[in-house]
Amino acid sequence: MDSNRGLLTLRRNGRETMNCSWGTELWDQFDNLEKHTQWGIEFVERYTKFVKERSEIELNYAKQIRNLSKKYQPKKNSREEEEYKYSSCRAFLMTLNELNDYAGQHEVIAENLNTQILSELLRHVQELKAERKSHFHDGRRAQQHMENSWKQLESSKRRFERDCKEADRAQHYFEKMDADINVTKADVEKARQQAQIRHQVAAESKNEYLSCLQKFNKDQSEHYYTLIPLIFQRIQEMEERRIERVGESMRTYADVDRRVLPIVSKCLDGMNKAAESIDPKMDTKQVVETYKSGFEPPGDVEFEDYSLSMRRAVSESSFLNARGENRRRSRGKLWPFIKRNKLMSLLASPRQPPPPPPTSPSPSSAVPNGPHSPPAQQREPFAQRINGFMSSKHRSLRSLKRGGTSSEDYSHLPPEQRRKKLQAKLNDITKDLQKEMDQRDALAKMKDVYIKNPHMGDPNSVDPRLEEITHNIDKLQLETSKFESWLADVEGKLLEKGDAQRRQSAHYDSQGHTPVGNNCAQNRESPDGSYTEDQSVETQFKSRSTEFDDEFDDEDPLPTIGTCKALYPFEGQNEGTISMAEGEMLYVIEEDKGDGWTRVRRREDEEGYVPTSYIKLYFDTSVKGAMTYI
């Protein structure tokens, strides 16, 4: 009955309760509810900390993924940038870009975790703490009211008990006095009046006790059936909201990942598409386009009858020829593939004073090893021819390895590569020319507008810029004519070579045998752009250079004793020298011996001398003892 009365009271206050209500089921568990709600708030704080750490992990992961993608991106003006003409390298670049977008989705996850979960939970925890504090404050106040009412009831009860006892004693005293015949009538009357007073006080105490008892019962009923159920119901609702908010946060936690899955899937699809775009045939064709030299394969080596030399004394030259012939038969090298001759650093080392450093602001305008340089000392014809042939070969191969552009017309490149470079350069100049012409037309229209409407601007203010653009156009037109002539020249040579090769192939097919070696050797271009006149002479020099290669192939390279930085560009046109660009870093393998030249190395197979005044040295003192080895 009491429980139903409490439920009816709550309904009258406009609050419906569940069958399992904290207010009715846990009416005496105030302290446990206080501990439980505190644990609930701590659980929300713990979950909030978990979401925060997950967000930090996502941010760090995204940062590391972005750094990884950036690390393997091609550097500008580097050899890596040229590699991306192959489909496999382009696919790798697409994969890096997709990986960068993939990292962006993890940043989106972190951002959504912070905005949709973390900030909401932090705000909710603060609200929970304030609401919980208010509810339990009301509960403690209700308990304090009950304690005060109980104290009043106990006080009135004790006072009623005391007054009843005193009234009883006064009544016994009156009866005793009334029965005693020796007591005067006045004393008996006085005792009777005292008894009546005590009975009256006891009656008043009884009424007060009854009033306090009724008040306490009413307060107690209201406390346990109205106030405490109402407070506990609010606490229960607060706890249910807390649990519901945690559930919503957990669903949002999963949805944050689910929402980025389509984009992540697109990134992965992009990576698959990049992998499918790899074309091995196209890449191998690109290798041909990149490294095709345009040279004709060397022809057959003609027979040289050395039996004639048996009738004359064996000379040094015939001995070298025979030795070279034996080595050529055993090794069978051809000039485009001969190893770098390590003896060239000795035979072709500079024999002249180094050029002075340029004094003009643009060092490139100076011509190293030009007409002002002293001529090289005369050598014997044999060594001079070997050095000339081998140095031209090394310069060409060095240019092919570096892909350098040491001359404006790219004459250092093979014919096919030269044609491609000239065509690319001509296309760039044409674009720049068109851009300048568009600017000139725009300025001309602006000047016409200023002439017709002087209030809009001064027509003369456009003239300086027009003159500058006109000068640029004239300069670009000259450049265009120059490169067009070079391109026409190299295309003509390639066309002549193609016709000669087709005629040669037709002759071979009709005769059934290979043409004579001298015919093949005629008009054959060497790697540095020169033409050999005599096949036998070239073969003789090949055999001798091959002999030198064989003798020095096992020689260890000189140790590095430091580094140097090129202060000015140097073309290195003489034998034994090496070209360098301004600002280039090289390895020093032999310091200046007083002749003004320093021996350096670019890579393992590129060594030579450069002017000491053209470089800034940084010696390594730990290997100083090895600098004079030669």
C-alpha positions as a printed NumPy array, in Angstrom:
array([[   0.   ,    0.   ,    0.   ],
       [   2.799,    2.414,    0.917],
       [   4.598,    1.645,   -2.362],
       [   1.46 ,    2.252,   -4.39 ],
       [   0.867,    5.458,   -2.531],
       [   4.375,    6.632,   -3.448],
       [   3.815,    5.806,   -7.097],
       [   0.534,    7.681,   -7.072],
       [   2.281,   10.664,   -5.525],
       [   4.905,   10.642,   -8.304],
       [   2.182,   10.448,  -10.925],
       [   0.432,   13.385,   -9.361],
       [   3.685,   15.304,   -9.745],
       [   3.687,   14.545,  -13.484],
       [   6.454,   11.901,  -13.446],
       [   5.867,    8.391,  -14.61 ],
       [   8.245,    5.785,  -13.232],
       [   9.354,    2.438,  -14.536],
       [   8.49 ,   -0.787,  -12.808],
       [  12.136,   -0.985,  -11.733],
       [  12.621,    2.433,  -10.213],
       [  15.567,    3.49 ,   -8.143],
       [  13.256,    5.604,   -6.01 ],
       [  11.267,    2.569,   -4.819],
       [  13.768,   -0.256,   -5.158],
       [  16.838,    1.572,   -3.829],
       [  15.208,    3.935,   -1.306],
       [  17.838,    3.05 ,    1.319],
       [  20.945,    2.944,   -1.01 ],
       [  21.776,    6.621,   -1.119],
       [  25.517,    6.105,   -0.452],
       [  25.835,    3.254,   -2.976],
       [  24.081,    5.295,   -5.636],
       [  26.458,    8.134,   -4.977],
       [  29.44 ,    5.808,   -5.469],
       [  27.911,    4.247,   -8.593],
       [  27.212,    7.566,  -10.32 ],
       [  30.744,    8.707,   -9.543],
       [  32.064,    5.531,  -11.163],
       [  29.851,    6.201,  -14.206],
       [  31.368,    9.65 ,  -14.702],
       [  34.863,    8.213,  -14.317],
       [  34.01 ,    5.607,  -16.974],
       [  32.972,    8.346,  -19.402],
       [  36.233,   10.17 ,  -18.7  ],
       [  38.161,    6.952,  -19.325],
       [  36.369,    6.415,  -22.659],
       [  37.037,   10.058,  -23.574],
       [  40.744,    9.513,  -22.92 ],
       [  40.644,    6.428,  -25.165],
       [  39.102,    8.44 ,  -28.04 ],
       [  41.712,   11.176,  -27.557],
       [  44.6  ,    8.714,  -27.752],
       [  43.071,    7.094,  -30.844],
       [  42.824,   10.528,  -32.467],
       [  46.488,   11.21 ,  -31.681],
       [  47.46 ,    7.846,  -33.168],
       [  45.552,    8.655,  -36.365],
       [  47.266,   12.049,  -36.622],
       [  50.72 ,   10.566,  -36.074],
       [  50.024,    7.782,  -38.569],
       [  48.81 ,   10.279,  -41.159],
       [  51.904,   12.416,  -40.561],
       [  54.234,    9.451,  -41.003],
       [  52.412,    8.361,  -44.17 ],
       [  52.676,   11.894,  -45.602],
       [  56.384,   12.051,  -44.742],
       [  56.909,    8.671,  -46.402],
       [  55.113,    9.844,  -49.544],
       [  57.085,   13.099,  -49.568],
       [  60.39 ,   11.275,  -49.038],
       [  59.986,    9.243,  -52.219],
       [  58.57 ,   12.031,  -54.368],
       [  60.923,   12.93 ,  -57.253],
       [  63.208,   15.854,  -56.519],
       [  63.125,   18.776,  -58.92 ],
       [  66.02 ,   19.075,  -61.381],
       [  67.333,   15.637,  -60.429],
       [  67.916,   12.409,  -62.294],
       [  64.911,   10.898,  -60.514],
       [  62.655,   13.299,  -62.399],
       [  63.885,   11.863,  -65.707],
       [  63.12 ,    8.333,  -64.531],
       [  59.386,    9.081,  -64.426],
       [  59.088,    8.796,  -68.178],
       [  58.823,    5.038,  -67.565],
       [  55.379,    3.625,  -66.809],
       [  56.572,    1.756,  -63.719],
       [  57.986,    4.976,  -62.232],
       [  54.815,    6.887,  -63.117],
       [  52.777,    4.14 ,  -61.462],
       [  54.928,    4.485,  -58.364],
       [  54.324,    8.249,  -58.407],
       [  50.566,    7.654,  -58.694],
       [  50.811,    5.25 ,  -55.759],
       [  52.583,    7.93 ,  -53.705],
       [  49.856,   10.452,  -54.551],
       [  47.126,    7.992,  -53.6  ],
       [  49.011,    7.233,  -50.401],
       [  49.039,   10.945,  -49.636],
       [  45.25 ,   11.032,  -50.075],
       [  45.028,    7.908,  -47.919],
       [  46.88 ,    9.771,  -45.161],
       [  44.4  ,   12.62 ,  -45.548],
       [  41.535,   10.26 ,  -44.697],
       [  43.232,    9.334,  -41.44 ],
       [  43.457,   13.034,  -40.681],
       [  39.705,   13.239,  -41.347],
       [  39.183,   10.386,  -38.879],
       [  41.182,   12.225,  -36.24 ],
       [  39.31 ,   15.457,  -36.864],
       [  35.897,   13.774,  -36.666],
       [  36.867,   11.954,  -33.477],
       [  37.795,   15.291,  -31.925],
       [  34.748,   17.257,  -33.068],
       [  31.988,   14.632,  -32.957],
       [  33.02 ,   12.538,  -29.943],
       [  35.785,   14.061,  -27.87 ],
       [  34.422,   17.581,  -27.503],
       [  30.865,   16.306,  -26.963],
       [  31.942,   13.871,  -24.27 ],
       [  33.996,   16.502,  -22.461],
       [  31.005,   18.822,  -22.408],
       [  28.692,   15.985,  -21.312],
       [  31.022,   15.025,  -18.447],
       [  30.932,   18.575,  -17.135],
       [  27.14 ,   18.599,  -17.33 ],
       [  26.97 ,   15.216,  -15.566],
       [  29.15 ,   16.405,  -12.737],
       [  27.044,   19.533,  -12.196],
       [  23.729,   17.62 ,  -12.397],
       [  24.944,   14.868,  -10.104],
       [  26.128,   17.416,   -7.575],
       [  22.715,   19.106,   -7.613],
       [  20.748,   15.871,   -7.178],
       [  22.806,   14.548,   -4.308],
       [  22.731,   17.965,   -2.695],
       [  18.917,   17.765,   -2.727],
       [  19.102,   14.249,   -1.315],
       [  21.378,   15.28 ,    1.523],
       [  19.14 ,   18.224,    2.305],
       [  16.121,   15.886,    2.475],
       [  18.038,   13.533,    4.739],
       [  19.069,   16.438,    6.945],
       [  15.411,   17.496,    7.226],
       [  14.437,   13.986,    8.3  ],
       [  17.193,   13.905,   10.868],
       [  16.023,   17.226,   12.314],
       [  12.412,   16.025,   12.425],
       [  13.525,   12.844,   14.157],
       [  15.479,   14.819,   16.695],
       [  12.415,   16.962,   17.473],
       [  10.326,   13.827,   17.876],
       [  12.831,   12.271,   20.228],
       [  13.08 ,   15.482,   22.249],
       [   9.28 ,   15.782,   22.667],
       [   9.101,   12.113,   23.512],
       [  11.722,   12.389,   26.243],
       [  10.08 ,   15.541,   27.612],
       [   6.676,   13.795,   27.666],
       [   8.205,   10.841,   29.434],
       [   9.872,   13.089,   31.989],
       [   6.694,   15.096,   32.625],
       [   4.686,   11.898,   33.058],
       [   7.1  ,   10.618,   35.644],
       [   7.046,   13.917,   37.555],
       [   3.225,   13.959,   37.441],
       [   3.185,   10.42 ,   38.781],
       [   5.51 ,   11.352,   41.625],
       [   3.429,   14.416,   42.41 ],
       [   0.298,   12.254,   42.505],
       [   1.897,    9.765,   44.886],
       [   3.076,   12.596,   47.118],
       [  -0.422,   14.12 ,   47.18 ],
       [  -1.994,   10.789,   48.113],
       [   0.593,   10.296,   50.806],
       [  -0.056,   13.764,   52.286],
       [  -3.786,   13.249,   52.076],
       [  -3.571,   10.007,   54.04 ],
       [  -1.396,   11.437,   56.759],
       [  -3.58 ,   12.82 ,   59.619],
       [  -0.727,   14.82 ,   61.02 ],
       [  -0.431,   16.977,   57.928],
       [  -2.332,   20.177,   57.852],
       [  -5.06 ,   20.803,   55.363],
       [  -3.023,   23.544,   53.739],
       [  -0.154,   21.182,   53.02 ],
       [  -2.569,   18.68 ,   51.531],
       [  -4.058,   21.366,   49.29 ],
       [  -0.642,   22.431,   48.193],
       [   0.308,   18.864,   47.302],
       [  -2.929,   18.499,   45.367],
       [  -2.266,   21.655,   43.38 ],
       [   1.269,   20.479,   42.541],
       [  -0.096,   17.173,   41.327],
       [  -2.621,   18.919,   39.14 ],
       [   0.095,   21.194,   37.682],
       [   2.281,   18.196,   36.903],
       [  -0.613,   16.397,   35.269],
       [  -1.336,   19.486,   33.17 ],
       [   2.323,   19.735,   32.074],
       [   2.315,   16.043,   31.234],
       [  -0.815,   16.529,   29.154],
       [   0.794,   19.391,   27.27 ],
       [   3.945,   17.332,   26.684],
       [   1.741,   14.528,   25.435],
       [   0.021,   16.821,   22.972],
       [   3.379,   18.183,   21.793],
       [   4.712,   14.667,   21.42 ],
       [   1.668,   13.653,   19.427],
       [   2.086,   16.688,   17.207],
       [   5.783,   15.964,   16.602],
       [   4.976,   12.34 ,   15.951],
       [   2.379,   13.206,   13.379],
       [   4.712,   15.714,   11.759],
       [   7.57 ,   13.191,   11.665],
       [   5.392,   10.496,   10.15 ],
       [   4.203,   12.903,    7.525],
       [   7.786,   14.053,    6.762],
       [   8.972,   10.488,    6.696],
       [   6.217,    9.442,    4.344],
       [   6.93 ,   12.375,    2.07 ],
       [  10.675,   11.691,    2.279],
       [  10.526,    8.003,    1.343],
       [   7.573,    8.118,   -0.998],
       [   7.935,   11.496,   -2.652],
       [  11.259,   13.292,   -2.263],
       [  13.714,   10.381,   -2.356],
       [  11.925,    8.618,   -5.282],
       [  11.853,   11.904,   -7.148],
       [  15.542,   12.596,   -6.53 ],
       [  16.559,    9.025,   -7.269],
       [  14.425,    9.053,  -10.401],
       [  16.289,   12.119,  -11.631],
       [  19.574,   10.44 ,  -10.814],
       [  18.392,    7.343,  -12.698],
       [  17.467,    9.45 ,  -15.713],
       [  20.853,   11.143,  -15.546],
       [  22.542,    7.741,  -15.482],
       [  20.46 ,    6.524,  -18.415],
       [  21.39 ,    9.619,  -20.41 ],
       [  25.043,    8.983,  -19.606],
       [  24.811,    5.381,  -20.793],
       [  22.885,    6.422,  -23.908],
       [  25.475,    9.092,  -24.727],
       [  28.282,    6.558,  -24.384],
       [  26.407,    4.237,  -26.749],
       [  25.941,    7.036,  -29.288],
       [  29.641,    7.89 ,  -29.026],
       [  30.58 ,    4.287,  -29.703],
       [  28.311,    4.183,  -32.756],
       [  29.826,    7.461,  -33.959],
       [  33.279,    5.998,  -33.325],
       [  32.503,    3.193,  -35.797],
       [  30.751,    5.51 ,  -38.266],
       [  33.786,    7.823,  -38.402],
       [  35.805,    4.944,  -39.847],
       [  32.96 ,    3.744,  -42.038],
       [  32.456,    7.146,  -43.676],
       [  36.029,    7.292,  -44.979],
       [  36.026,    3.716,  -46.25 ],
       [  34.666,    4.674,  -49.715],
       [  37.439,    7.232,  -50.203],
       [  40.041,    4.821,  -48.823],
       [  38.683,    2.231,  -51.236],
       [  39.075,    4.73 ,  -54.088],
       [  42.679,    5.331,  -53.027],
       [  43.34 ,    1.596,  -53.081],
       [  41.589,    1.345,  -56.457],
       [  43.856,    4.131,  -57.687],
       [  46.872,    2.132,  -56.557],
       [  45.572,   -0.912,  -58.427],
       [  44.943,    1.24 ,  -61.497],
       [  48.499,    2.565,  -61.25 ],
       [  49.822,   -0.994,  -61.118],
       [  47.707,   -1.965,  -64.125],
       [  49.045,    1.021,  -66.087],
       [  52.564,   -0.425,  -66.107],
       [  53.486,   -1.351,  -69.685],
       [  56.738,   -3.342,  -70.007],
       [  56.771,   -2.993,  -73.79 ],
       [  56.413,    0.765,  -73.588],
       [  59.169,    1.004,  -70.965],
       [  61.577,   -1.022,  -73.071],
       [  60.685,    1.146,  -76.068],
       [  61.376,    4.225,  -73.945],
       [  64.856,    2.844,  -73.195],
       [  65.485,    2.779,  -76.936],
       [  64.219,    6.351,  -77.284],
       [  66.421,    7.493,  -74.404],
       [  69.711,    5.809,  -75.216],
       [  69.599,    5.313,  -78.989],
       [  72.747,    6.927,  -80.366],
       [  72.03 ,    6.749,  -84.085],
       [  75.472,    5.271,  -84.802],
       [  75.878,    2.474,  -87.312],
       [  77.253,   -0.826,  -85.997],
       [  80.928,   -1.307,  -86.767],
       [  81.689,   -3.208,  -89.938],
       [  83.785,   -6.305,  -90.395],
       [  87.454,   -5.994,  -89.591],
       [  89.496,   -6.602,  -92.72 ],
       [  92.366,   -9.013,  -92.802],
       [  95.8  ,   -7.502,  -92.299],
       [  98.641,   -9.574,  -93.674],
       [ 101.426,   -9.449,  -91.106],
       [ 103.45 ,  -12.112,  -92.886],
       [ 105.095,   -9.266,  -94.834],
       [ 106.669,   -8.013,  -91.618],
       [ 108.563,  -11.316,  -91.263],
       [ 110.989,  -10.156,  -93.982],
       [ 112.002,   -7.042,  -92.067],
       [ 113.424,   -6.562,  -88.629],
       [ 110.993,   -6.662,  -85.788],
       [ 110.404,   -3.099,  -84.67 ],
       [ 108.656,   -1.761,  -81.623],
       [ 105.632,   -0.736,  -83.646],
       [ 105.279,   -4.142,  -85.368],
       [ 105.68 ,   -5.86 ,  -82.008],
       [ 102.927,   -3.718,  -80.544],
       [ 100.737,   -4.37 ,  -83.594],
       [ 101.159,   -8.132,  -83.307],
       [ 100.575,   -8.043,  -79.579],
       [  97.502,   -5.884,  -80.041],
       [  96.197,   -8.227,  -82.756],
       [  96.535,  -11.228,  -80.435],
       [  94.712,   -9.404,  -77.669],
       [  92.015,   -8.263,  -80.076],
       [  91.447,  -11.858,  -81.157],
       [  91.229,  -13.025,  -77.567],
       [  89.103,  -10.205,  -76.219],
       [  87.268,   -8.977,  -79.348],
       [  86.434,   -5.471,  -78.037],
       [  84.931,   -2.768,  -80.204],
       [  85.515,    0.959,  -79.637],
       [  82.08 ,    1.95 ,  -78.285],
       [  82.473,   -0.6  ,  -75.464],
       [  86.166,   -0.311,  -74.504],
       [  86.713,    0.239,  -70.772],
       [  88.086,    3.545,  -69.558],
       [  91.861,    3.438,  -69.945],
       [  93.414,    4.191,  -66.587],
       [  96.703,    4.99 ,  -68.3  ],
       [  95.067,    8.015,  -69.909],
       [  95.491,   10.002,  -66.698],
       [  99.273,    9.635,  -67.238],
       [  99.506,    9.957,  -71.028],
       [  96.966,   12.783,  -71.314],
       [  97.808,   14.749,  -68.15 ],
       [  98.136,   18.501,  -68.827],
       [ 101.535,   19.689,  -69.986],
       [ 100.669,   23.379,  -70.002],
       [ 100.015,   26.056,  -67.398],
       [  96.403,   26.18 ,  -66.161],
       [  94.182,   29.025,  -67.363],
       [  93.759,   31.941,  -64.95 ],
       [  90.408,   32.145,  -63.13 ],
       [  87.8  ,   34.318,  -64.867],
       [  87.627,   37.899,  -63.665],
       [  84.272,   38.791,  -65.266],
       [  81.025,   38.339,  -63.286],
       [  79.978,   35.533,  -65.637],
       [  82.782,   32.948,  -65.673],
       [  81.042,   30.982,  -68.357],
       [  81.991,   33.654,  -70.88 ],
       [  85.655,   32.8  ,  -70.502],
       [  86.903,   30.077,  -72.8  ],
       [  89.146,   27.68 ,  -70.848],
       [  91.962,   26.135,  -72.726],
       [  91.336,   28.701,  -75.482],
       [  93.719,   30.468,  -77.797],
       [  95.415,   32.295,  -74.915],
       [  96.505,   29.033,  -73.293],
       [ 100.02 ,   27.876,  -74.19 ],
       [ 100.042,   25.031,  -76.674],
       [ 100.677,   21.519,  -75.455],
       [ 104.154,   20.099,  -75.863],
       [ 104.788,   18.095,  -78.987],
       [ 104.671,   14.363,  -78.552],
       [ 105.576,   11.486,  -80.754],
       [ 102.886,   10.689,  -83.335],
       [ 102.004,    7.292,  -81.864],
       [ 101.129,    8.554,  -78.378],
       [  99.466,   11.664,  -79.769],
       [  97.124,    9.667,  -82.022],
       [  96.232,    7.278,  -79.2  ],
       [  95.535,   10.131,  -76.83 ],
       [  93.434,   11.986,  -79.389],
       [  91.35 ,    8.939,  -80.213],
       [  90.878,    7.752,  -76.622],
       [  90.164,   11.178,  -75.15 ],
       [  87.454,   11.796,  -77.775],
       [  85.966,    8.421,  -76.943],
       [  85.963,    9.109,  -73.197],
       [  84.448,   12.57 ,  -73.633],
       [  81.613,   11.113,  -75.643],
       [  80.931,    8.252,  -73.238],
       [  81.158,   10.655,  -70.306],
       [  78.586,   12.894,  -71.955],
       [  76.345,    9.907,  -72.587],
       [  76.526,    8.883,  -68.926],
       [  75.86 ,   12.343,  -67.58 ],
       [  73.376,   13.318,  -70.231],
       [  75.146,   16.677,  -70.068],
       [  74.798,   19.641,  -72.377],
       [  78.281,   21.017,  -72.482],
       [  77.706,   22.755,  -75.865],
       [  74.789,   24.805,  -77.084],
       [  74.209,   22.783,  -80.239],
       [  74.506,   19.445,  -78.36 ],
       [  77.226,   18.325,  -80.733],
       [  78.748,   16.237,  -77.949],
       [  75.694,   13.935,  -78.05 ],
       [  75.099,   11.037,  -80.444],
       [  73.089,   11.986,  -83.549],
       [  69.741,   10.582,  -82.435],
       [  69.983,   12.06 ,  -78.93 ],
       [  71.188,   15.338,  -80.393],
       [  68.142,   15.483,  -82.673],
       [  65.798,   14.916,  -79.701],
       [  67.521,   17.558,  -77.59 ],
       [  67.44 ,   20.09 ,  -80.423],
       [  63.757,   19.368,  -81.064],
       [  62.878,   19.753,  -77.374],
       [  64.864,   22.978,  -77.147],
       [  63.181,   24.299,  -80.297],
       [  59.751,   23.516,  -78.839],
       [  60.601,   25.424,  -75.65 ],
       [  61.828,   28.426,  -77.613],
       [  58.661,   28.357,  -79.749],
       [  56.488,   28.406,  -76.618],
       [  58.454,   31.32 ,  -75.166],
       [  58.222,   33.153,  -78.481],
       [  54.459,   32.71 ,  -78.634],
       [  54.134,   33.934,  -75.065],
       [  56.158,   37.056,  -75.816],
       [  54.123,   37.736,  -78.953],
       [  50.874,   37.43 ,  -76.976],
       [  52.198,   39.938,  -74.451],
       [  53.204,   42.296,  -77.266],
       [  49.714,   42.141,  -78.784],
       [  48.11 ,   42.771,  -75.395],
       [  50.332,   45.795,  -74.739],
       [  49.62 ,   47.13 ,  -78.217],
       [  45.885,   46.955,  -77.549],
       [  46.394,   48.665,  -74.189],
       [  48.351,   51.456,  -75.85 ],
       [  45.551,   51.955,  -78.413],
       [  43.061,   52.207,  -75.55 ],
       [  45.242,   54.808,  -73.798],
       [  45.549,   56.79 ,  -77.043],
       [  41.788,   56.844,  -77.539],
       [  41.077,   57.493,  -73.832],
       [  43.972,   59.521,  -72.359],
       [  42.261,   59.72 ,  -68.964],
       [  42.76 ,   55.954,  -68.524],
       [  46.566,   56.089,  -68.754],
       [  49.666,   57.435,  -70.444],
       [  50.365,   55.7  ,  -73.796],
       [  54.101,   56.426,  -73.429],
       [  54.26 ,   54.349,  -70.245],
       [  53.795,   51.193,  -72.321],
       [  56.689,   51.892,  -74.703],
       [  59.566,   50.65 ,  -72.469],
       [  57.862,   47.329,  -71.954],
       [  57.038,   47.055,  -75.665],
       [  60.672,   47.692,  -76.568],
       [  61.802,   45.037,  -74.1  ],
       [  59.351,   42.482,  -75.476],
       [  60.323,   43.329,  -79.074],
       [  63.974,   42.8  ,  -78.186],
       [  63.084,   39.452,  -76.602],
       [  61.117,   38.416,  -79.667],
       [  64.049,   39.249,  -81.97 ],
       [  66.365,   37.292,  -79.732],
       [  64.035,   34.28 ,  -79.623],
       [  63.592,   34.388,  -83.405],
       [  67.36 ,   34.265,  -83.841],
       [  67.502,   31.347,  -81.454],
       [  64.733,   29.626,  -83.404],
       [  66.579,   30.05 ,  -86.701],
       [  69.805,   28.795,  -85.178],
       [  68.27 ,   25.654,  -83.681],
       [  66.223,   24.99 ,  -86.819],
       [  69.402,   25.012,  -88.885],
       [  71.119,   22.638,  -86.447],
       [  68.092,   20.366,  -86.417],
       [  67.896,   20.334,  -90.22 ],
       [  71.597,   19.498,  -90.406],
       [  71.406,   16.56 ,  -88.006],
       [  68.218,   15.247,  -89.619],
       [  69.911,   15.429,  -93.017],
       [  72.864,   13.409,  -91.722],
       [  70.56 ,   10.822,  -90.179],
       [  68.65 ,   10.557,  -93.451],
       [  71.867,   10.076,  -95.44 ],
       [  72.993,    7.399,  -93.008],
       [  69.68 ,    5.597,  -93.306],
       [  69.888,    5.63 ,  -97.119],
       [  73.474,    4.404,  -97.067],
       [  72.567,    1.617,  -94.668],
       [  69.651,    0.506,  -96.836],
       [  71.869,    0.494,  -99.941],
       [  74.46 ,   -1.495,  -98.061],
       [  71.861,   -4.015,  -96.917],
       [  70.566,   -4.378, -100.489],
       [  74.106,   -4.924, -101.746],
       [  74.658,   -7.592,  -99.134],
       [  71.452,   -9.362, -100.046],
       [  72.271,   -9.337, -103.791],
       [  75.911,  -10.457, -103.473],
       [  75.424,  -12.931, -100.66 ],
       [  78.441,  -11.696,  -98.691],
       [  79.391,   -8.713,  -96.548],
       [  80.906,   -5.631,  -98.191],
       [  84.557,   -4.83 ,  -97.997],
       [  85.7  ,   -3.492,  -94.623],
       [  86.995,   -0.2  ,  -96.026],
       [  83.611,    0.623,  -97.52 ],
       [  81.972,    0.083,  -94.15 ],
       [  84.494,    2.248,  -92.448],
       [  83.973,    5.195,  -94.771],
       [  81.847,    8.028,  -93.419],
       [  81.339,    6.199,  -90.116],
       [  80.857,    8.628,  -87.265],
       [  82.625,    8.137,  -83.96 ],
       [  80.966,    8.921,  -80.626],
       [  82.373,   12.46 ,  -80.442],
       [  80.972,   13.4  ,  -83.849],
       [  84.22 ,   12.958,  -85.869],
       [  84.688,   10.598,  -88.814],
       [  87.459,    8.019,  -89.201],
       [  89.299,    8.143,  -92.501],
       [  91.162,    4.864,  -92.497],
       [  89.861,    1.63 ,  -91.033],
       [  93.311,    0.078,  -90.715],
       [  94.66 ,    3.057,  -88.777],
       [  91.657,    3.027,  -86.484],
       [  92.004,   -0.726,  -85.961],
       [  95.671,   -0.257,  -85.125],
       [  94.868,    2.327,  -82.487],
       [  92.043,    0.183,  -81.138],
       [  94.383,   -2.732,  -80.639],
       [  96.936,   -0.584,  -78.843],
       [  94.361,    1.101,  -76.604],
       [  92.889,   -2.322,  -75.84 ],
       [  96.357,   -3.501,  -74.889],
       [  96.706,   -0.627,  -72.463],
       [  93.279,   -1.425,  -71.038],
       [  94.322,   -5.037,  -70.436],
       [  97.511,   -3.993,  -68.675],
       [  95.815,   -1.55 ,  -66.295],
       [  92.402,   -3.154,  -65.755],
       [  93.476,   -4.546,  -62.385],
       [  94.967,   -1.287,  -61.124],
       [  93.275,   -0.018,  -57.942],
       [  91.848,    3.527,  -58.117],
       [  93.637,    6.287,  -56.249],
       [  92.297,    6.965,  -52.745],
       [  90.223,   10.084,  -52.096],
       [  92.067,   12.711,  -50.009],
       [  89.279,   15.295,  -49.829],
       [  86.652,   17.137,  -51.816],
       [  86.484,   20.367,  -53.788],
       [  83.834,   22.778,  -55.044],
       [  83.999,   24.286,  -58.533],
       [  84.13 ,   28.085,  -58.321],
       [  83.937,   28.531,  -62.122],
       [  82.87 ,   26.304,  -65.039],
       [  85.671,   24.511,  -66.903],
       [  85.21 ,   22.677,  -70.217],
       [  88.33 ,   20.517,  -70.079],
       [  89.039,   20.335,  -73.811],
       [  92.681,   19.214,  -73.552],
       [  93.764,   15.623,  -72.992],
       [  93.83 ,   14.55 ,  -69.353],
       [  91.48 ,   17.287,  -68.155],
       [  87.891,   16.883,  -66.992],
       [  85.022,   19.31 ,  -67.387],
       [  83.08 ,   20.668,  -64.406],
       [  80.12 ,   22.955,  -63.806],
       [  80.015,   25.893,  -61.427],
       [  79.155,   24.773,  -57.891],
       [  79.775,   21.076,  -58.656],
       [  81.36 ,   18.958,  -55.871],
       [  84.198,   16.584,  -56.897],
       [  86.538,   14.202,  -55.079],
       [  90.247,   15.142,  -54.859],
       [  92.644,   12.245,  -55.484],
       [  95.907,   14.186,  -55.973],
       [  96.736,   17.705,  -54.869],
       [  98.557,   20.365,  -56.853],
       [ 102.279,   19.52 ,  -57.368],
       [ 103.136,   23.114,  -58.163],
       [ 102.068,   23.097,  -61.818],
       [  98.64 ,   24.638,  -61.107],
       [  96.604,   21.46 ,  -61.767],
       [  94.686,   19.276,  -59.285],
       [  93.58 ,   15.762,  -60.053],
       [  89.923,   15.025,  -59.25 ],
       [  87.33 ,   12.291,  -59.705],
       [  83.629,   12.69 ,  -60.446],
       [  82.662,    9.061,  -60.194],
       [  84.602,    5.84 ,  -60.079],
       [  85.374,    5.982,  -63.795],
       [  85.757,    9.746,  -64.439],
       [  89.125,   11.244,  -63.464],
       [  91.112,   14.161,  -64.761],
       [  92.862,   17.457,  -64.004],
       [  91.239,   20.815,  -63.316],
       [  92.889,   24.209,  -62.64 ],
       [  93.614,   24.641,  -58.932],
       [  92.539,   28.284,  -59.098],
       [  89.087,   27.205,  -60.343],
       [  88.209,   25.158,  -57.223],
       [  87.989,   25.426,  -53.441],
       [  89.637,   22.481,  -51.635],
       [  88.424,   20.638,  -48.542],
       [  91.163,   18.162,  -47.587],
       [  90.575,   15.135,  -45.347],
       [  93.549,   15.133,  -42.962],
       [  92.958,   11.498,  -41.956],
       [  94.179,   10.253,  -45.383],
       [  96.736,   12.957,  -46.143],
       [  99.554,   10.447,  -46.547],
       [  98.04 ,    8.96 ,  -49.689],
       [  97.9  ,   12.165,  -51.731],
       [ 101.145,   11.749,  -53.674],
       [ 100.466,    8.283,  -55.029],
       [ 100.676,    8.323,  -58.818]])
